[in-house]
Amino acid sequence: MDGMSLDELRAEIESIDQELVELIARRTYVAETVADVKRERDLPTTDERQEERVMERAGENAQRFGVDDNLVKATFRLLIELNKVEQRDNR
Ligand SMILES: O=C(O)C(=O)C[C@]1(C(=O)O)C=C[C@@H](O)C=C1
């Protein structure tokens, strides 16, 4: 990163931002498929134990990569809530 110009650094951020959106889209798509399976089996959309596992993993990964775990957990909370809204809308 050292020695890169401001434009180059911003181009790097732009490319990362695109990857982030792609990953969010993939996560949402998989969760929609999970919702289909739940619907077939007549299971509720919300699975609190699974949400706890996801949140715990998010905290562990944040520590592993040296980023603020509250920020990472807040991001995952939002991603889970988005999925729950989508899953309910598709019922
Ligand atoms: O794993 C599931 O059962 C999902 O529906 C996915 C997901 C998530 O976004 O991680 C969303 C809602 C559930 O309450 C738990 C987890």
The ligand as an ORCA input file, in Angstrom:
! r2SCAN-3c Opt
* xyz 0 1
  O     -29.301    -20.183      8.783
  C     -30.489    -19.848      8.681
  O     -31.418    -20.546      9.124
  C     -30.840    -18.590      7.987
  O     -32.003    -18.369      7.706
  C     -29.784    -17.563      7.753
  C     -29.715    -16.543      8.891
  C     -28.459    -15.661      8.573
  O     -28.620    -14.638      7.924
  O     -27.347    -16.094      8.941
  C     -30.950    -15.702      8.895
  C     -32.002    -15.919      9.753
  C     -31.991    -16.951     10.805
  O     -32.629    -16.525     11.966
  C     -30.623    -17.461     11.049
  C     -29.575    -17.230     10.190
*
